[in-house]
Amino acid sequence: MRRNASTPGLVIAAGLVLVLFIGYLLARHPSASSPGAADTEPNGRRADEAAAPGNSAGQEAEQQQPAPRSAVQAVSAPPAQPIDPTPYARQLFPGLSNLDLSHGPVTREQAAQLKQGFQALTAQGAGALPAIRRFLEQNVDVSFGKDGAESAGVPSLRAGLLESLRQIGGPEALTASRQVLQTTADPLEIALVARELEETAPGQYRQDSLDAARLALAQAAEGKLELKDPILLFQVLQAYGDATVVADLEKLVPQWNYYATLALAGLPSGEGIPALVRIAQDAASAETGRYKLALLMLAQVSSQYPAAGAALVDMARQGQIPDDAWRQLVPGFGNRQYQFARQLPQNTLPPGALAETGASGMGATIQTFYSAPLPPDAAAASTSQRLALIDHLLTATSNQAAVQALQQARARLSSLNGGK
């Protein structure tokens, strides 16, 4: 193709437009990550946050909202730029003039200092809110690591500030927390804000929390967002969800079998029981082994929801439980419960919990969940109900593998129930 005389001018003009457009993108997507900083986390825009072109209301809202962040950078965000979190932290904690977060992991001493800083900040009450909001808008964070989290009582700087907002309370603190919920995809932040909203105004903002968890999980499932461990998002869906989240959880079973199945079993009013039955009977689940976990969870919640026990009896009578699956039911009838057991704000295990792991359908991601004993006041009643269900199952099947597994479960439960 021949060039004409105006080609150089067009090239220069196009280049200027490209430079301006790149500058515009960088301004819209600030990020913060530095290998030299103390575990400073990169941030990204949530996919639903961009305002529609020509929508003045959307543009105004975008100017008022802080730049969104996530556990990792969204795929559409530009490369992260180094940001030292120390200056922002010193604005929050002017009494900690020697605080330096720019080199290496946070030490126990620094974490202890930061704990004092959080306490002083919270003691200021509403007067501390402008400083907290300014920091949260900077899109920087510092992970304290295991030792630092133990000393500080929270796992990161932003988590500490969200906890301060919860303790300060009031309409302004609630507004600041909701602003974070509308822009973050970080599982811990979503869980912390969801807890605060539910404590402050039960039920009023529950849908906002569920939508935030749903969106982050949907983006991760589509490969648009990388989440190191989404367990707290499933915990939010379980704790505050109802029948409206069942379809979402069922869809996520292929990617996060353990998390989604545990969440279905733990929905507050048993809304997930029919989905567990479908998974247990599904031919695709049989090929992947997912049905075994669904059966185990039906056994686990059978003392709480009679429909779960009735489904097991019906499946046993029709011979729909494979021989190898019966062995999976034994721990399900025990008094140790598989569950999400993360305690907030520390994001740690409760005493007596044992870690359990399982592979997921998301590459090398490992799902970590926990088993813990039933509280003493619930164990006795639960044991009696489970023994009765085992007896029903023994009359419903003559399968030798089933009889052997059920008798084993009955002997174990009887020993816990004083030999009855």
C-alpha positions in Angstrom: 0.0 0.0 0.0 1.3 3.4 -0.9 1.9 6.1 1.8 0.6 9.6 1.3 2.1 12.8 2.5 0.0 13.0 5.6 1.1 9.6 7.0 3.9 11.0 9.4 1.5 13.4 10.9 -1.1 10.7 11.4 1.5 8.5 13.1 2.5 11.3 15.5 -1.1 12.0 16.3 -1.9 8.4 16.9 1.1 8.1 19.1 0.0 11.0 21.3 -3.5 9.5 21.6 -2.0 6.2 22.6 0.2 7.9 25.3 -2.7 9.8 26.7 -4.9 6.6 26.7 -2.2 4.7 28.6 -1.9 7.5 31.1 -5.7 7.4 31.5 -5.6 3.7 32.2 -2.8 4.0 34.7 -4.7 6.8 36.5 -7.9 4.6 36.7 -6.0 1.5 37.9 -3.6 2.4 40.7 -1.8 -0.5 42.2 0.6 -1.2 45.0 3.1 -4.0 45.1 6.8 -4.0 45.9 9.1 -7.0 46.3 11.1 -4.9 48.8 8.0 -3.9 50.8 6.8 -5.9 53.8 4.4 -8.2 52.0 2.6 -5.3 50.3 -0.2 -6.8 48.3 -1.1 -5.9 44.7 -4.5 -4.5 44.0 -7.0 -4.7 41.2 -10.3 -3.3 40.0 -13.4 -5.5 40.4 -14.8 -6.2 37.0 -18.2 -4.7 37.7 -16.9 -1.4 38.9 -16.3 0.5 35.7 -19.0 3.1 35.0 -20.9 2.9 31.7 -19.7 5.5 29.0 -21.8 8.6 29.1 -23.3 7.7 32.4 -22.7 10.9 34.5 -24.2 9.3 37.6 -21.8 6.4 37.3 -18.8 8.7 36.7 -19.7 10.7 39.8 -20.0 7.5 41.9 -16.7 6.4 40.6 -15.0 9.6 41.7 -16.5 9.2 45.2 -15.5 5.5 45.5 -12.0 4.4 46.5 -10.0 2.6 43.9 -10.9 -1.1 44.1 -8.5 -3.7 45.4 -8.4 -7.5 45.5 -6.3 -10.3 46.9 -4.4 -10.3 43.7 -4.4 -8.1 40.7 -7.2 -8.4 38.2 -6.1 -9.6 34.8 -7.0 -6.3 33.2 -5.0 -4.2 35.6 -1.6 -2.7 34.6 1.7 -3.9 36.1 2.0 -3.1 39.8 4.1 -0.2 40.9 6.2 -0.1 44.1 4.6 1.8 46.9 6.0 2.0 50.4 3.2 1.7 52.9 5.2 3.3 55.7 4.2 7.0 55.1 0.5 6.0 55.0 0.9 4.0 58.2 2.6 6.9 59.9 -0.3 9.2 59.0 -2.5 6.7 60.8 -0.2 6.2 63.8 1.7 9.4 64.4 2.9 8.1 67.7 4.9 5.3 65.9 7.4 7.7 64.4 10.0 4.9 64.1 7.7 2.6 62.2 9.3 1.2 59.0 7.4 -1.3 56.9 9.4 -1.1 53.8 12.0 -3.8 54.5 11.3 -7.5 55.0 8.4 -9.1 56.9 6.8 -7.4 59.9 8.6 -8.4 63.1 6.8 -9.3 66.3 8.0 -6.0 67.8 6.5 -4.1 64.9 3.3 -6.1 65.1 3.0 -5.4 68.9 3.5 -1.7 68.1 0.8 -1.8 65.5 -1.6 -3.5 67.9 -1.1 -0.5 70.3 -1.7 1.8 67.3 -5.0 0.1 66.5 -6.1 0.4 70.1 -5.2 4.1 70.2 -6.9 4.6 66.9 -10.1 2.9 68.0 -10.0 4.9 71.3 -10.4 8.1 69.2 -13.8 7.0 68.1 -15.4 8.9 65.2 -12.4 11.3 65.2 -10.2 8.5 63.7 -12.6 7.8 60.8 -11.2 10.3 58.2 -7.6 8.9 58.7 -8.9 5.3 58.4 -10.9 6.1 55.2 -7.9 7.9 53.6 -5.6 4.9 54.3 -8.2 2.4 52.9 -8.4 4.5 49.7 -4.7 4.2 49.1 -4.9 0.6 48.0 -1.9 -0.5 50.0 -1.7 -3.3 52.6 0.9 -5.1 54.7 0.5 -8.7 55.6 1.8 -9.5 59.1 2.7 -13.1 58.5 2.0 -15.8 61.1 4.1 -14.4 63.9 3.1 -10.9 63.3 -0.6 -11.8 63.2 -0.3 -13.5 66.6 1.2 -10.4 68.1 -1.1 -7.9 66.4 -4.3 -9.9 66.7 -5.1 -9.3 63.0 -3.4 -10.7 59.8 -2.8 -7.4 58.0 -2.9 -3.7 58.3 -6.2 -3.3 56.4 -7.8 -6.1 58.4 -6.8 -4.2 61.6 -8.4 -1.0 60.3 -11.6 -2.8 59.3 -11.7 -4.2 62.9 -11.3 -0.7 64.2 -14.2 0.4 62.1 -16.3 -2.4 63.6 -15.4 -1.4 67.1 -15.9 2.3 66.6 -19.3 1.7 65.1 -21.9 4.3 64.0 -23.2 5.4 60.6 -19.9 6.9 59.4 -18.0 3.7 60.2 -20.7 1.6 58.5 -20.5 3.8 55.4 -16.7 3.4 55.2 -17.0 -0.4 55.6 -19.7 -0.6 52.9 -17.4 1.4 50.6 -14.7 -1.3 51.0 -17.2 -4.1 50.4 -18.3 -2.4 47.1 -14.7 -2.4 45.7 -12.8 -5.3 47.2 -12.4 -8.9 46.0 -10.2 -9.9 48.9 -11.9 -12.8 50.8 -10.8 -11.7 54.3 -12.0 -8.1 53.7 -15.4 -9.3 52.4 -15.8 -11.6 55.4 -14.8 -8.9 57.9 -17.2 -6.3 56.5 -20.0 -8.9 56.1 -19.6 -9.7 59.8 -19.6 -6.0 60.8 -22.7 -5.2 58.7 -24.6 -8.2 60.1 -23.7 -7.3 63.7 -24.7 -3.6 63.2 -27.8 -4.0 61.1 -28.9 -7.7 61.0 -30.2 -8.6 57.6 -30.2 -5.1 56.2 -27.0 -5.4 54.1 -26.9 -9.2 53.8 -27.5 -9.2 50.1 -24.6 -6.8 49.6 -22.3 -9.3 51.3 -23.6 -12.2 49.4 -23.3 -10.4 46.1 -19.6 -9.4 46.8 -18.8 -13.1 47.6 -20.6 -14.3 44.6 -18.9 -11.9 42.2 -15.4 -12.7 43.5 -16.0 -16.5 43.2 -17.6 -16.1 39.7 -14.6 -14.1 38.5 -12.2 -16.7 39.9 -14.1 -19.5 38.3 -13.9 -17.8 35.0 -10.2 -17.2 35.3 -10.6 -13.4 35.6 -9.4 -13.3 39.2 -6.8 -15.4 41.0 -7.6 -16.2 44.7 -5.1 -17.9 46.8 -7.7 -19.4 49.1 -11.4 -18.5 48.7 -12.5 -20.3 51.9 -13.9 -17.2 53.6 -16.1 -16.4 50.6 -17.7 -19.8 50.9 -18.0 -19.1 54.7 -19.9 -15.8 53.9 -22.3 -17.7 51.6 -22.9 -20.3 54.2 -23.3 -18.0 57.2 -25.6 -15.4 55.5 -27.0 -17.3 52.6 -30.4 -19.0 52.0 -32.1 -20.8 49.2 -30.9 -18.1 46.7 -27.3 -19.2 47.0 -27.8 -22.9 46.4 -27.6 -22.7 42.6 -24.3 -20.6 42.9 -22.8 -23.2 45.2 -23.9 -26.2 43.1 -22.3 -24.6 40.1 -19.0 -24.2 41.9 -18.8 -27.8 43.0 -16.6 -28.8 40.0 -14.0 -26.2 40.9 -14.1 -26.2 44.7 -15.7 -29.5 45.6 -15.0 -29.5 49.4 -15.8 -25.8 50.0 -19.0 -25.8 48.0 -20.3 -29.0 49.5 -19.5 -27.9 53.0 -21.3 -24.6 52.4 -24.3 -26.4 51.0 -24.5 -28.6 54.1 -24.1 -25.7 56.4 -26.8 -23.3 55.1 -28.7 -22.1 58.2 -32.1 -23.8 57.5 -31.1 -26.9 55.5 -31.7 -25.3 52.1 -28.7 -27.2 50.6 -30.0 -30.7 51.4 -31.7 -31.3 48.0 -28.6 -30.1 46.2 -26.5 -32.6 48.2 -28.9 -35.4 47.2 -28.5 -34.4 43.5 -24.7 -34.4 43.8 -24.8 -37.8 45.5 -27.0 -39.3 42.7 -25.3 -37.5 39.8 -23.5 -39.7 37.3 -20.8 -37.1 36.8 -20.2 -37.0 40.5 -19.8 -40.8 40.5 -17.0 -40.5 37.9 -15.1 -37.9 39.9 -15.8 -39.2 43.4 -17.6 -36.0 44.4 -20.7 -38.1 45.5 -18.7 -39.5 48.4 -18.3 -36.1 50.1 -22.0 -35.3 49.5 -23.0 -38.6 51.2 -20.7 -37.9 54.1 -22.2 -34.4 54.6 -25.8 -35.9 54.4 -24.8 -38.2 57.2 -23.2 -35.4 59.2 -26.3 -33.2 59.1 -28.8 -36.0 59.4 -29.3 -35.4 63.1 -30.1 -31.8 62.4 -32.2 -32.2 59.3 -34.4 -35.3 59.0 -34.7 -34.9 55.3 -31.0 -35.7 55.0 -31.4 -39.0 56.9 -34.5 -39.9 54.9 -32.6 -39.3 51.6 -29.9 -41.7 52.8 -32.4 -44.4 53.7 -34.1 -44.1 50.3 -30.8 -44.3 48.5 -29.8 -47.4 50.5 -33.1 -49.1 49.8 -32.7 -48.5 46.1 -29.0 -49.6 46.1 -27.8 -46.2 45.0 -24.9 -46.1 47.4 -21.7 -47.8 46.0 -19.8 -50.2 48.2 -16.7 -47.9 48.6 -19.0 -45.0 49.6 -20.4 -46.7 52.6 -16.9 -46.4 54.3 -17.2 -42.7 53.8 -20.3 -42.5 55.8 -18.6 -43.8 59.0 -16.8 -40.5 59.8 -20.0 -38.7 58.8 -21.9 -40.4 61.6 -19.2 -39.5 64.1 -19.2 -36.7 66.6 -16.5 -34.8 64.8 -17.8 -32.3 62.3 -16.3 -31.1 59.1 -16.7 -27.4 58.9 -15.4 -23.9 58.1 -13.8 -22.9 61.4 -12.0 -19.7 60.7 -12.2 -17.2 63.6 -12.3 -13.5 62.7 -10.5 -11.1 62.7 -7.4 -13.2 63.3 -8.5 -15.7 60.5 -7.2 -18.5 62.7 -8.4 -22.0 63.9 -10.4 -22.4 67.0 -9.0 -24.6 69.8 -9.3 -28.4 69.1 -9.8 -28.0 65.3 -7.8 -30.3 63.0 -6.9 -29.2 59.5 -8.1 -31.4 56.6 -7.1 -30.9 53.0 -8.3 -31.8 49.6 -7.4 -31.0 46.0 -9.7 -28.8 43.9 -10.6 -28.5 40.3 -8.7 -25.2 40.1 -5.2 -26.4 39.1 -2.9 -26.9 42.1 -5.1 -25.1 44.5 -5.5 -27.0 47.8 -8.7 -26.6 49.8 -8.2 -26.5 53.6 -11.1 -27.1 55.9 -11.4 -28.3 59.5 -12.9 -30.9 61.7 -13.8 -30.2 65.3 -15.8 -32.1 68.0 -19.4 -31.3 68.7 -20.0 -29.2 71.8 -20.8 -31.4 74.8 -24.4 -30.1 75.1 -25.1 -31.1 71.5 -23.1 -34.4 71.3 -25.5 -36.6 73.4 -28.7 -35.7 71.5 -26.9 -35.9 68.1 -25.5 -39.4 69.0 -28.9 -40.8 69.8 -30.4 -39.5 66.6 -27.5 -40.9 64.5 -27.8 -44.3 66.1 -31.5 -44.4 65.2 -30.6 -43.5 61.6 -28.0 -46.2 61.4 -30.6 -48.8 62.6 -33.0 -47.6 59.8 -30.2 -48.0 57.3 -29.4 -51.5 58.5 -33.0 -52.5 57.8 -33.0 -50.8 54.4 -30.0 -52.7 52.9 -28.5 -56.1 53.0 -25.4 -55.0 51.1 -22.5 -56.6 53.0 -20.2 -53.6 52.6 -23.0 -51.4 53.9 -23.8 -53.6 56.9 -20.1 -53.8 57.8 -19.6 -50.0 57.6 -22.8 -49.3 59.5 -22.0 -51.7 62.3 -18.6 -50.1 62.6 -20.2 -46.7 62.9 -22.7 -47.9 65.4 -20.0 -49.5 67.6 -18.1 -46.2 67.5 -21.1 -44.1 68.4 -22.3 -46.5 71.1 -18.9 -46.2 72.9 -19.3 -42.4 72.9 -22.9 -42.8 74.2 -22.0 -44.9 77.2 -22.4 -48.3 75.4 -26.1 -47.8 74.6 
